Amino acid sequence: MDNYFEQGNFEPFVYKRLNEVIDTYKNDTDSYVVFDYDNTSIIMDIEDNLNVYLMEHLAYRLTPEVLYETLTNPDYREELSQTFDSRFKNATGFNLAEDIYKEYQWLYDNYISLENRSEDLLKEIKETNHYKTFRAKLRLFHTHVNSKLSRRPSNGWMTYLFAGHTIDSFKELCRSCIKESLEKPFEKVTYESSENIPGKSGVVISTFKSGLSVPEELLNLYRAFTNNGITTYIVSASPRVYVEVAAEMLGHSVKVDNIVAMEFEEDNGVITPVMKADSPITKGPGKTEAIQKLIMPKHNGKQPVAMFGDSIGDYDMMQTFTETPLCVIFNRHMTDDFKQLIDLAIEQYNQKDARFVLQGRDENTGVLIPSQSSISFGETEPKL
């Protein structure tokens, strides 16, 4: 059997199985693979980075009233009534939203709405308690909403705070964010709100893991599939426009039409924070639905020959498409149901035709490591 791409830091058995799949399906015109994007095709999350980029540059185009309406979408009234972090008993979604709104109003009046903004003024603004409180509470809000709540077609989505941008200005925003994120170190950043502005939710602390990288091994793998007649698809829970920009900038070998991701509504060319009607919610079962409805019909109803993922958002597709011969899992030490698939990969190690395989990485440096084990953020030793 030939090797179709350089091994680099691919785990040896993962590398072997990938080459076997390419060797088996390279002459099948209906063969294709499905990649998740965040923390699979890249290391770290582009949407997470965008949220922080918007905060750090105050690159919003929302009035305070529209921002508050976005944060308090009535479709999620029950969820917003709950405490978002058990450490902070008063930090319900509604309380956080009200505090965020009040600080945003100050930021809007003193910076965002001004015509002649400067970097010097931004630096001054970012030293204020208003900004520090806004940043810490919005980050806490964003983390909970994006990890715990579910999107639905036609519903507003509370963290699409890039709304108000045109598609062109959003693309430029995404490019700037990716460029800046690639230059940042991989580190844990902590945000704390001001004791002088407790607001309704009280003093809160939130965190962000900075950094972004694209392992060369993944780019080589994308190219190997493409060069051997196996079609590559990305199915992502990030906004589609953003994934298109990222894939082009970072060098993923995939056609724009083969990117399936979250779609938002527009109003006269301006983005609105609403999930597009009749468009799949490309996470969990919605990711499976997107593959069934939008991809499989292009390939005579066949299932993917390989799938790539890292988390519970990929669990359903890997469980559903049982005819798929290979599922590559990037080890992020998940403890939810996705751990069942990690355990299967460990159990099937070195077995002929293993369906699940496990790839390790170092989250402190943003690279793959040739092991099933991964080095978690802030740690020095790899763990399985």
N, C-alpha and C positions, 0 to 999 in steps of 0.2 A: 504493500500500500504506500502511496506517495504521501508526503507531508505538503500540505497546500498553503501553509503560511508559517512564519517563524514562531517558535514556541515562546520565546521571551519568558515572562513570569507566569505563564499558564501552568497550573498544577498538572503534572505529567499525565495522569489518567484523564483529566478534563481534555487535555490536548489530544490524546489518543482518540477519545470518543468523538471529538469534533471532526477530526480528519476522517474517521470512519463514516460519519454522516455525509460529509462532502463527497467522499469516494462512492458511496452508495447512490446518492441522489443527483449527482452532477449532470446526468444525462436525462433527467426527468424534467420536462418543461413545465410541469405543474408544481414543482417543489418550491417551497418558500419557508422562511424563518421569521419569527416574531420576537423582537427585542422590546423590553421595557426600556425607558430612557433614564430617568433619575435613579442614581445609585446602581445602575446596571450598565448602560452604555457609557456613562460618565460616573465619576465619584462625587457625591453630594447632589444637591437638588436645585435645579435652576429656578423653580418657582419660589422656593424658600429664599434663595439669594435675591430674587427680585423684590420680595417683600422688604428685605432689609435695605436694598439699594434705594427703594422709594423713600424709606424713612431717613436714610443718611443724606440724601440729596433733596429731600422735600419736593420730589418731582411729581406732585399730585396736581390733577386738574379738576378737582371736585370742590364745590362750595362746602362749607361746614354742614349745611342742612342736608345736602345730598350724601355726604359722608355718613352722617348719623342715620339717615334712612337706609343706607347700604348695610351698616353694622347691625341694625335692629330689624332685619327683614321679618315681616309678620309670619312667614311660612315656618319660622324656627322659634316661635314664641316659647314653646315648652323648653327647648334646649337652652335658650338664652336666659331662662329663669334659674338655671342650675349654676352651682359654683364651678368655675372653670379650673380651679386648682385647690386641692384640699389644704394646702399650706396657708391659703388666704381666704378665710371664711366669707368675707364680704365681696369677693371677686366673682360675682355672677356675670354672665354675659351682658345683661342690661346695665349693671353698675359700671362695668369696664367701658361699655360703649358710651355712657354718659360722660365719664371722666375723659375718655379719648376725645370726644367731641369738644369739650370745654377747652382742652389744651390745643386742639387743632384750630379752634377759633382764634386763639392768641397767635399761633404760628401763621395762620392765614392772614391775619391783619398786619402782622409785623414782618412777614417775608413772602409767603406763597403768592399773595395777590399783588405784590409790588411789581411794577414794570421794570425798574432798574435794580435787579438783584445782583449781588456780587458774592464771590467766594469769601471775601472778608466778612461780609454780613452773615453769611451762612455759618461761618466759624463762631461768630458771636452768639448767634441764635442757639447753636448746639451746646453752648456752655450754660444755658439757662435751665432752671428747674422745670419750666414749662416743657421744654423739648425733652429732657430726660424722663419726665413722667409720661409724656406722650409715647415715647419710644418703648419704655418698659411695658406699659399697659397694652399697647398695640401688639407688641411681640407676643405677650402672653395670650392675648385674644386670638391672634393668628395661629399660634401653635395648637391651641385646643380645637379651634374650628376645623382646621385642615386635617387634624389627626383623628378627631372623634365624631364629627358630623358628616352626613352624607348629602351629596349634591343630587338634585333631581332636575330633569329637563323642564324648562320654562320657569324654574324658580330662580330668584336672585341668589347670588353667592356673596357672602359677607367679607371675603378677603380679596375680591377682585377690585382692589383700590387703584388699579391702573385704568379703570373706567374714566371716561372723559377725554382720553387720548384718541387720536385718529389711528388707523392701522399703521400709517407711515411713521407717525411719531412714536407709536408703541414699539415698532420694529427697531427704531433708533435707540429707544430706551433699553430694549433687550440686548442690543449689541454692546452698549456702554456697560451694562450690568455684567455681561459675560466677560468682557475684557477686564473689568476691575476685579471680578471674582477670581479669575485665573491668577491674578497677581497677589492675592491675599494669602497669608499663611493659613495652614490648617490649625485652627485653635478654637477653643471655647471662649466665647465672649459673653460677659454677664451684664445685664442692664438692671438698674434699680431705680424705682421712682423716688421722687423727693418726699422726705418727711414733712416738708412745709406745704405740700399739696396732697394731702391724703385722699381727698375726694370721697366718693361713695364706696369705692372698692378697697380703700386703704393703701398702705405701702406694699408694693409687689416687687418681685424679682423674676426676671425671665432670662433665657439664654439663647444663644445662636452659635452653631458650629460653622465657622467661616471656611472658605476655601472652595476650589472647584478644579477638577482635573479630568482629563480624558486619557486613559492608558493607551499607549500605542498598540498594545496587544489587541484591544477591541477594534481599533481602526483597521488593523491588519485582517482581523477576522471578518469584518464587514466586507472588505475588499475581496477576500478569498471566496466568500459566498457569491458575490456579484460576478467575479471573474470566472466562476465555474457554473454559471447559469442558474443559481439558486437565488430567487428574489428575496430581498430584505424588506421587512416592514418594521416600523416603530409604532407601538400602541402605548400611549402615555397618558397619565392623569394630569399633566401640565397643559397649559393652553396651546392649541395646535400652532398658532402663529409663532409663538415663542419657540416651540420645538423645531419648527422649520428654520428659524434664524440660527438656533444653536447647532443643529445638525450641519448646516452649511458652514458656519464659522469654525466648528471643531473638526470637520473633515469626515463625518460619517457618510459612507457610501450608500445612500438611499435616495430614491426619487421623491420629490415633494408630494406627489400623488399617493405615495406609499406611507405617508405619515398620518396616523389616525389618533386624534387627541381631543381634549375638551374644546368645545366650541362655545363662543359667547355671542350674544345678540349685538347688533349694531343699530344705531339710529342716525340715518343720514351720514353714514361714514364714521360716526363716533361710537366708540365701544361703550356698551352698557354692562353693568355687573349682573347679567342674567344669563343663565345657561340656555343655549339654543334649543328651541323646541324640536322634538323628534330626532335629536342627536344623541348617540350613546354616551352614557356617563362611563368613561373609559377607565374604570377601576373596579376590581372584584368581578362580580357577575356581569357588570357592564362591559368590561374588557372582553370577556368571553362572547357576549352578544355582538360586539363590534367585529370580532374576527368572523363569527358565523354569518353576519349580514353583509359585511363590507369587503371581506377578504376571501373567504372560502369560495363564493360564487365565481371569482376570477380564476380559480384553480380547480375547476370541475368538482367542487365540494370536498376537496381533500383537506385534511388537517395539516398543520405545520410539521415540518420535519425536525424542527428544533425550536424551543422557546427559552427565553432568558429573563430572569427576574430576581428580585431580592427580598420581597416582602409580601404581606397579606394581600396587597392589591393584585398580586400575580397568582395567588393560591387557587382561585377558582378555575382559571384557564388551564393550569397544570393538572388539576384534578379532572377536568371535564374532557380534555382532548387526549383520551387514553391511547389513541393510535399514534400519537407523536412519539417517536423513538428516543428523543433526548430532551431533557429539561436541565439547563445549566443554572445553578443557584449561586448567587454571590453571598457569601456568609457574613451576615450582619448580626449574628447571635440573637435572632428573633426568638421571643418566648411565647408568642401567640400560636394560633393553629398552623402558621407557616413552619413552625419548628418540626411538624410531622414530616414535611418534605425534606428538611435538612437531615432528620434522622434516617430517612430512607436513603438519601445520598451516602451517608456514612455506612449504612448497612450494605449498600450495593457496591461499595468501593472495590475496584479491580475485577468485578464480575463481568462476564461476557455480555454485551448488549445492555449494560446498565442504563436504566431510563433516567435516573436522577444522579447528577454529579455536582460536586461542591467546589467552588473556587474561593480561595482566600484573598485578602487584601489588607493593606496597612492604612488605616484611616488617619494616621498622623502625617503621612507624607503623600497620600493620594495615589498610591500605586498598587498593582496586583502583587501578590507574593506566591511562589510556586508551592502552595500548600492548601490543604482543606481548611486549615486554621486561619483566623484573622486576628489582626492586632487592633483592638478597639481604641477609640478616641481616648487619649490621655494615658494609655497603658503602653508597656514596652515589650511584653511577651505575647506571642500568638496563642490563642486558645481556640479549641474546637467547639 
